[in-house]
Structure formats: C-alpha cells, structure tokens
Amino acid sequence: MNHTEFEKLQLKNKIFQRILDEIDVGVHVVNEEGRTTFYNKKMAQIEGMDYEDVLDKNLLDVFSFSQDEDSTLLQALKNGSKIKNAKQTYFNNKGQEITTINNTFPIIEDGNQIGAMEIARDVTKLEKLIRENMNKRGDTRYTFDSIIGSSDEIHEVIEASKRATRTSSSVLIIGETGTGKELFAQSIHNGSSRSSKPFISQNCAALPDSLIEGLLFGTKKGAFTGSIERPGLFEQANGGTLLLDEINSLNPSLQAKLLRVLQEKTVRRVGDTKDRTVDIRIIATINEDPIDAISEGRMRKDLYYRLSVVSLFIPPLRERRKDIQDLAQFFIEKYNQLFGMNVAEIDEEVMSKFEQYDWPGNVRELEHIIEGAMNLIEQEEAISYVHLPLHFRNKPQFKEEPSETCHLEDLLIQKNKPIKTLEQYIQEAETYYLKKVLKHHENNITQAAKSLGMSRQNLQYRLRKYGVKKETAD
C-alpha cells in the first residue's frame, strides 16, 4: 500500500468514526477474544464510561453480568448467531445498572468469525420506571415524585397531600376528569404507614348498583340465587387503603351503608347478620363541585362531611399553565422510550397554542395529543403543527394562521368575486403548500423535496416558477 492509499484509508476511517459517533444508537465491537475494538460516543453515554476504560479491554473485565452467558455480545461471539431485540441488564465498572435493547451480529470475514458487533438502544430509565410502577408498593405505581409540575398551584396540593400521609383520616379528592386524582391517592397511600398493605381502587360508576354493593361489602352464601361466600373490597383492603373513584355515582342507599362503615369501622356482607371489623383508610374522588352534587341529590351531605376530613382540590390544567411545558416534555420522553424515537421538543408555535388552550380533558388530554403527534412523526426532532392529530388541529384555537401572501380564503369561491380558472386555483394552492412545507423544514430544500416526494431539482424549479423565495439556502 503506497502513501496515497494509506492516507485515503485513514480518511475513510475518520469519516466512519465520525458517522458512528453522530448516530443515536450505541455501537460496540469486540474481536474474537472478546476485547473491544470499537466503541462509539453514544455507547459511552449509555454505559457512563470513558473510551479508555473500554477500548482494548476484555468485556468481562469492564462489565458485570449476572452470568457470562447473559452478555449478548459474548453469545453472538460464541454461537455465531444473530440476536434481535434482546433486552439486557448489566453493570458498568462503577456498579451502575444499565438496560439496553440489543441487535447483535457475528462479524464474518472469508468464512471466519473475527468478532461481534452490537447496536444498542438505551432503555435504562424506562426499565427503572416500569420496575418502580410494577407493584413496588403493594398495588400502587405512583409516588409524589411521579407528579410533574413546578407551578405554585400544584405544589400547594402536593404539600397538603404529604401532610395527609401522617394520619388515617378520610380524604376527598376533588378535580375534573383527567387531572390526576388517582395519582394523588396512590401517592398518599405510598407515603403513609399503610404503604406495605393493600391499595384497592374501585370506580363506583363502572358497575350497576346490584353488583357494586356485593363487590364493596361482600356476600354471604345463599343470600340470593347463585351467591357465594365472598369478602368485599372493604375486607380485602383491611390494613390498607380503599380508593372509591367517582363517589357521587353511588346511589343514596349505598352511600348510607358506606357512611355506616366509616363511622362504625365494621362491614356487614350482603345477606349476613354478622359485622366484621375493618381497619381501612378511605380515599374518595369526585369530578364535580361537592356542593353541586349535594344540592342536586347526587351526594349525601352527611357522607360529604365524613369523607372530607381532608379535602384536596386538584387544579385543572388551565389553572396551572406553567406546568404544560414540563408535562409535555415528560410525555415526549415517555413515548421516545416506548416508541424508540428521538423527539427532542415541541416547536414554539405549537407550545404557544398549547399554553393558550383550555384543555378540557386536562393532563390526560395533553398526554393523548403528544402520543398522537409522535405517531405521525417520521424523522423530525420536534413536534410541529402538522404532527398534531387532525381532530385537534380542527379546534378553533389550533387553526393555523394563513400565509401573509396567500390566504386560504382566497382559494375559496366567494360571493361577488370572479371565479378563478382551474390553473390559477391550482397555482395558488400549490404556492401556499410549498411555502408551508418549506417553513416546516426550516427552508431546507433537500428535506422539503423528500417529504413532498419529488426531486430537489423539481422543487427548485417550482419555487422559481411561482416566485417563492426562501430565507436561507441549505
């Protein structure tokens, strides 16, 4: 190999290294002895390591696995087989736990295996979240750390909720649908001395009265046709917490029985004469103003006073707009992990609309919009107007402002105005759309042409033809 060829090879290697350092997946290559020969920047970030700690080191001298066979790289090296989408949990040399989803391949040259390569996606945070949520504390998933928001309004509720963990008094959580009432209920349970005991949740509107009574209070065998001896939710939650969601949907007679349980701390199964002592904390939720519910006969006044020893009012999202950006970013990160994507943010235009919108569905609606938008994203790194679900874009608050030079209404047939020729109409519509696509891609001709399904040259021709100018050249 002459000097020129050597320089070309060095340049190719530098380009190759640069490319692999810029991609958003980890790449790790070992030789036939299990020593690292290549390790990109993303892999170092995932594993919290420095290059010099890994390069030319034996894999098992740097990382710890529960068993050597658990290393997907070593499996590919040993068996010569491809491994697709395998989850792997292991530890770096600092004892930090790492979880990745790996695609691993043997490297074959001239029929001989000379090493193995792994492409890894980081799911460490997601795995930790799932593990915390999978019944770490009885039947609950959420703690106060799960509540997202920096506004004074939400912090005030959090502090009041934390104070409620010190006692076993009944709690009434008041808030609109989608504000996160169950999240607060579980956080109170997990922060209390009852955290190791059962947490049982029941939506009172989910079942008819004939079923909800037996479910709550239990049944005695023979009490009615087909009845069996079965403890109710009050007995099952003994020692822990019972969450009664939408308490205002219970009929007055069941509310009276519930009041008796709260006062006497005993429960009687349907058809039975025996009272059973129960030690439970009741947390109830209501999605309307309790005063309205009482005045309109949906809630007994005496039950309200008994339940509302501690009353928590969860503010709707429109009253804590400061939290919208934090919540949106949280949901982006959540669905990045679930979908294997790399969306970074929401563009300023959409965030401005988010902060002006009233969010009748509250936090739940915001999450669904973010999830829907991320299903429409291809390679972009920011959620923009075109990614919002169609039903959401059609809301008056979210309709895009027309272009300054080409208004949408100009494309419509209007009274007392001459009708455009088809050629004029098509030209104006095409001009308007090209401007929007260019703006979406920040005037990048190549990206705009790709999304329009045409060549770069074709797009440039049309831009010149219609006199569309872009602010910057790519």
C-alpha positions in Angstrom: 0.0 0.0 0.0 1.5 3.3 -1.1 1.4 6.6 0.9 -1.6 8.0 -1.0 -3.7 4.8 -0.5 -2.8 4.8 3.2 -3.9 8.5 3.5 -7.2 7.6 1.8 -7.8 4.7 4.2 -7.1 6.9 7.2 -9.6 9.5 5.9 -12.2 6.8 5.4 -11.7 5.6 8.9 -12.1 9.1 10.3 -15.3 9.6 8.4 -16.5 6.2 9.5 -15.7 7.0 13.1 -17.4 10.4 12.8 -20.6 8.9 11.4 -20.8 6.3 14.1 -20.2 8.9 16.8 -23.1 11.0 15.5 -25.8 8.3 15.3 -28.2 8.0 18.2 -27.6 4.3 19.0 -24.8 2.7 20.8 -22.3 0.6 18.8 -19.9 -1.8 20.4 -17.5 -4.2 18.6 -15.3 -6.9 20.1 -12.7 -9.1 18.4 -12.6 -12.9 18.6 -11.0 -12.7 22.0 -13.8 -10.6 23.4 -11.7 -7.4 23.5 -13.3 -4.1 22.5 -12.1 -2.8 19.2 -14.7 -0.1 18.5 -16.9 1.9 20.9 -18.9 4.9 19.8 -19.8 8.1 21.6 -23.5 7.1 22.2 -22.5 3.7 23.7 -20.1 5.6 26.1 -23.0 7.8 27.1 -25.4 4.9 27.6 -22.9 3.0 29.8 -21.5 6.0 31.6 -17.9 5.1 30.6 -14.8 6.7 29.1 -13.3 5.3 25.9 -10.0 4.4 27.6 -11.9 2.3 30.2 -13.3 0.1 27.5 -11.1 0.1 24.4 -8.8 -2.9 24.1 -10.2 -4.3 27.3 -11.9 -7.7 27.8 -15.6 -7.2 28.0 -15.9 -9.2 31.3 -13.1 -7.1 32.9 -15.2 -4.0 32.4 -18.8 -5.0 32.7 -20.6 -7.3 35.1 -23.4 -9.7 34.1 -25.5 -12.0 36.3 -24.0 -14.8 34.2 -21.4 -14.5 31.4 -23.9 -16.0 29.1 -26.2 -13.0 29.6 -23.9 -10.9 27.5 -25.4 -10.7 24.1 -22.1 -9.8 22.5 -20.5 -12.9 24.0 -23.4 -15.1 22.9 -23.0 -13.9 19.3 -19.3 -14.4 19.6 -19.7 -17.9 21.0 -22.6 -19.2 18.9 -22.1 -17.2 15.7 -25.8 -16.4 15.6 -27.7 -13.1 15.2 -29.7 -11.9 18.2 -32.6 -9.4 17.5 -34.3 -7.0 20.0 -32.9 -8.7 23.1 -33.2 -6.9 26.5 -30.0 -7.0 28.5 -29.4 -5.7 32.1 -25.8 -5.4 33.3 -23.5 -3.2 35.4 -20.6 -0.9 34.4 -17.3 -0.7 36.4 -18.9 1.9 38.8 -21.7 -0.5 39.7 -24.4 1.5 37.8 -27.2 -0.6 36.3 -27.7 -0.4 32.5 -30.6 -1.8 30.5 -30.5 -1.9 26.7 -32.4 -3.4 23.8 -29.7 -5.0 21.5 -29.3 -6.2 18.0 -26.1 -8.3 17.9 -24.3 -9.9 15.0 -21.2 -12.0 14.5 -18.6 -10.5 12.1 -17.6 -12.9 9.4 -14.7 -12.4 7.0 -13.6 -15.1 4.5 -15.7 -17.6 6.3 -14.1 -17.0 9.6 -15.7 -15.3 12.6 -13.4 -12.4 13.6 -15.6 -10.7 16.2 -19.1 -9.5 17.0 -21.0 -6.2 16.8 -23.8 -4.8 18.9 -26.2 -2.0 18.2 -27.9 -0.9 21.5 -30.8 1.3 22.4 -30.9 2.7 25.9 -34.0 1.8 28.0 -32.4 2.2 31.4 -34.8 5.0 32.5 -37.9 3.2 31.1 -36.9 -0.1 32.8 -36.5 1.7 36.1 -39.8 3.4 35.8 -41.6 0.1 34.9 -39.9 -1.6 37.8 -41.0 1.1 40.2 -44.5 1.0 38.8 -44.9 -2.7 38.9 -46.4 -3.1 42.4 -43.3 -2.0 44.2 -45.6 -0.7 46.9 -48.4 -3.2 47.1 -50.8 -2.5 44.2 -49.7 1.1 43.5 -47.5 2.7 41.0 -47.2 6.3 41.8 -45.5 8.4 44.5 -45.2 12.2 45.0 -42.1 12.1 42.8 -44.4 11.0 39.9 -46.3 14.3 40.0 -45.0 16.6 37.3 -45.2 20.4 37.7 -43.4 23.4 39.1 -46.4 25.8 39.5 -47.4 27.1 42.9 -50.9 25.6 42.4 -49.7 22.0 42.1 -47.0 22.4 44.8 -49.6 23.6 47.2 -51.7 20.4 46.6 -48.6 18.2 46.9 -47.7 19.7 50.3 -51.2 19.3 51.6 -51.2 15.7 50.4 -47.9 15.0 52.1 -49.3 16.3 55.4 -52.3 13.9 54.9 -49.9 10.9 54.9 -49.3 11.3 58.6 -52.8 10.2 59.7 -55.5 7.7 58.6 -58.3 10.3 58.2 -60.6 10.1 55.2 -59.6 12.1 52.2 -61.8 13.6 49.5 -60.0 14.5 46.3 -61.9 16.9 44.1 -61.0 17.6 40.5 -62.1 17.4 36.9 -61.6 14.3 34.8 -58.0 13.9 33.7 -56.4 16.0 36.4 -54.6 13.0 38.1 -56.8 12.3 41.2 -55.7 8.6 41.4 -52.1 9.7 41.1 -52.5 11.7 44.3 -54.5 8.9 46.0 -51.7 6.4 45.4 -49.0 8.9 46.4 -50.8 9.4 49.8 -51.0 5.7 50.3 -47.4 5.1 49.4 -46.3 7.9 51.7 -48.2 6.6 54.7 -47.6 3.9 57.3 -50.1 1.7 55.3 -47.8 1.6 52.2 -47.0 -2.1 52.7 -50.7 -3.0 52.9 -53.2 -3.3 50.1 -54.3 -0.4 47.9 -57.6 -1.2 46.2 -59.3 1.1 43.7 -62.8 0.9 42.5 -64.6 3.1 40.1 -68.1 3.4 41.5 -69.6 4.4 38.1 -68.2 1.3 36.4 -70.8 -1.2 37.7 -74.6 -1.2 38.3 -75.9 -0.9 41.9 -76.8 -4.5 42.1 -73.2 -5.5 41.5 -71.3 -2.7 43.3 -73.0 -3.5 46.6 -71.8 -7.1 46.7 -68.4 -6.0 45.4 -67.9 -3.4 48.1 -69.4 -5.2 51.1 -69.1 -8.8 50.2 -71.8 -11.5 50.0 -73.0 -14.4 52.2 -73.6 -17.8 50.6 -77.3 -18.2 49.9 -78.2 -14.5 50.3 -79.6 -14.6 46.8 -79.7 -17.1 43.9 -76.1 -18.0 42.9 -74.4 -16.0 45.7 -71.2 -17.4 47.2 -69.3 -16.6 50.4 -67.0 -13.8 49.3 -65.3 -10.9 51.1 -65.9 -7.4 49.7 -63.3 -4.7 48.9 -63.5 -3.3 52.4 -62.3 -6.6 53.8 -59.8 -7.1 51.1 -58.3 -3.7 51.8 -58.0 -4.3 55.5 -55.0 -2.6 56.9 -54.5 -0.6 53.8 -56.4 2.0 51.6 -59.6 1.8 49.6 -60.0 4.3 46.8 -63.6 4.9 45.8 -63.5 6.8 42.5 -66.5 8.9 41.4 -68.2 8.5 44.8 -71.0 10.7 43.6 -72.2 8.0 41.3 -73.2 5.7 44.2 -77.0 5.7 44.9 -78.1 7.2 48.3 -78.8 3.9 49.9 -75.2 2.6 49.2 -73.9 6.0 50.4 -75.7 5.4 53.7 -74.1 2.0 54.0 -70.7 3.4 53.3 -71.3 6.1 55.9 -72.0 3.4 58.5 -68.8 1.6 57.6 -66.8 4.8 58.1 -68.5 5.5 61.5 -68.6 2.0 63.0 -65.4 0.7 61.3 -67.3 -2.6 60.6 -68.8 -4.1 57.5 -71.7 -6.5 57.0 -71.8 -8.7 53.9 -74.9 -8.7 51.8 -77.4 -11.2 53.4 -75.4 -11.6 56.5 -76.1 -10.6 60.1 -72.5 -10.6 61.3 -70.4 -7.4 61.5 -66.8 -7.7 60.7 -64.2 -5.2 61.9 -62.1 -3.5 59.3 -59.2 -1.1 59.5 -59.0 0.9 56.3 -58.4 4.3 55.1 -61.0 5.7 52.6 -59.9 8.0 49.9 -62.7 9.1 47.6 -62.7 11.2 44.5 -65.4 13.4 42.9 -65.2 15.1 39.5 -67.6 17.9 40.2 -68.2 20.6 42.9 -69.4 18.7 46.0 -71.8 21.5 46.8 -73.5 21.0 43.4 -73.6 17.2 43.9 -75.2 17.7 47.3 -77.8 20.3 46.2 -78.8 18.1 43.2 -79.1 14.9 45.3 -76.0 13.0 43.9 -74.2 13.0 47.3 -75.4 12.8 50.9 -74.4 15.8 52.9 -73.5 13.6 56.0 -71.3 11.4 53.8 -69.6 14.5 52.4 -68.7 15.8 55.9 -67.5 12.4 56.9 -65.3 12.0 53.8 -63.9 15.5 53.6 -61.9 15.4 56.8 -59.1 16.2 54.4 -60.2 17.9 51.1 -57.8 18.3 48.2 -58.7 20.4 45.2 -56.6 19.3 42.1 -56.4 22.4 39.8 -57.3 21.9 36.2 -54.5 22.3 33.7 -55.9 25.7 32.5 -55.2 27.0 36.0 -51.6 25.7 36.1 -50.4 26.6 32.6 -46.9 26.9 33.9 -46.8 23.1 34.1 -47.8 22.5 30.5 -44.2 22.6 29.1 -42.9 20.3 31.9 -45.7 17.8 31.3 -45.3 17.9 27.5 -41.6 17.2 27.8 -42.2 14.3 30.2 -44.7 12.7 27.8 -42.2 13.2 24.9 -39.5 11.4 26.9 -42.0 8.7 27.9 -43.1 7.9 24.3 -39.5 8.3 23.0 -38.7 5.3 25.2 -41.8 3.4 24.3 -41.6 4.0 20.5 -37.8 4.0 20.2 -37.8 7.6 18.9 -35.7 10.7 19.5 -38.1 13.6 19.5 -36.5 16.5 21.4 -39.1 19.1 21.8 -42.3 20.9 20.7 -41.8 23.9 18.4 -42.5 27.3 19.7 -45.6 27.8 17.6 -47.3 24.7 18.9 -46.2 25.3 22.5 -47.7 28.8 22.3 -51.0 27.3 21.2 -50.8 24.7 24.0 -50.4 27.4 26.6 -53.4 29.3 25.2 -55.7 26.2 25.0 -58.1 25.5 27.9 -57.5 21.7 28.0 -61.0 20.4 29.0 -59.5 16.9 29.2 -56.7 18.2 31.4 -53.4 16.3 31.7 -54.9 13.1 30.2 -55.8 15.1 27.0 -52.3 16.6 26.8 -50.8 13.1 27.0 -53.0 11.7 24.3 -52.2 14.7 22.0 -48.4 14.1 22.5 -48.8 10.4 21.8 -50.9 11.0 18.7 -48.4 13.5 17.4 -45.5 11.2 17.9 -47.3 8.5 15.9 -47.3 11.0 12.9 -43.6 11.9 13.2 -41.1 10.4 10.8 -37.5 11.7 11.2 -38.2 15.1 12.7 -36.9 16.0 16.1 -39.6 18.5 17.1 -43.4 18.2 17.2 -44.9 20.8 14.9 -48.4 21.8 13.8 -48.5 19.2 11.0 -48.0 16.4 13.6 -51.0 17.3 15.7 -53.9 14.9 15.4 -56.4 16.1 12.8 -59.3 16.4 15.3 -57.1 18.7 17.4 -55.9 20.8 14.5 -59.6 21.4 13.7 -60.2 23.1 17.0 -60.6 26.9 16.6 -57.7 27.6 18.9 -55.4 25.4 16.9 -56.2 26.5 13.3 -53.0 27.8 11.6 -52.9 31.4 10.5 -52.9 31.7 6.7 -49.8 32.8 4.8 -49.4 36.6 4.5 -49.2 36.4 0.7 -51.7 33.6 0.1 -54.7 33.4 2.4 -56.7 30.2 2.5 -60.0 32.2 1.9 -58.6 33.4 -1.4 -58.7 29.8 -2.6 -62.4 29.5 -1.9 -65.3 30.6 -4.1 -66.7 33.8 -2.6 -69.8 35.7 -3.4 -69.3 38.8 -5.6 -65.8 37.7 -6.6 -64.8 36.4 -10.0 -64.2 32.6 -10.1 -60.6 31.7 -10.8 -59.6 29.5 -13.6 -58.6 26.0 -12.6 -55.0 26.8 -13.5 -55.0 29.9 -11.2 -56.5 27.9 -8.4 -54.0 25.1 -8.6 -51.1 27.5 -8.8 -52.2 29.5 -5.7 -52.9 26.3 -3.8 -49.5 24.8 -4.7 -47.7 28.0 -3.9 -49.3 28.1 -0.5 -48.5 24.5 0.3 -44.9 24.8 -0.9 -44.4 27.8 1.5 -45.8 25.8 4.4 -43.6 22.8 3.7 -40.5 24.9 3.3 -41.3 26.7 6.6 -41.8 23.3 8.3 -38.4 22.1 7.2 -36.7 25.5 8.1 -36.1 26.2 4.4 -34.1 23.0 3.8 -34.7 22.2 0.1 -33.5 18.6 0.4 -35.7 17.7 3.3 -38.7 19.6 1.8 -38.3 17.8 -1.5 -38.1 14.4 0.2 -41.3 15.0 2.2 -43.1 16.2 -1.0 -42.0 13.0 -2.8 -40.1 14.9 -5.6 -36.5 15.6 -6.6 -34.6 18.6 -5.3 -34.3 19.9 -8.8 -38.0 19.6 -9.4 -38.8 21.5 -6.2 -36.3 24.3 -7.1 -37.9 24.6 -10.5 -41.4 25.0 -8.9 -40.1 27.6 -6.4 -38.6 29.6 -9.2 -41.7 29.2 -11.3 -44.0 30.6 -8.6 -41.6 33.1 -7.3 -41.3 31.5 -3.9 -38.2 32.7 -2.0 -36.7 31.1 1.0 -34.9 33.0 3.7 -31.8 30.8 3.8 -30.1 28.3 1.5 -29.3 24.8 2.7 
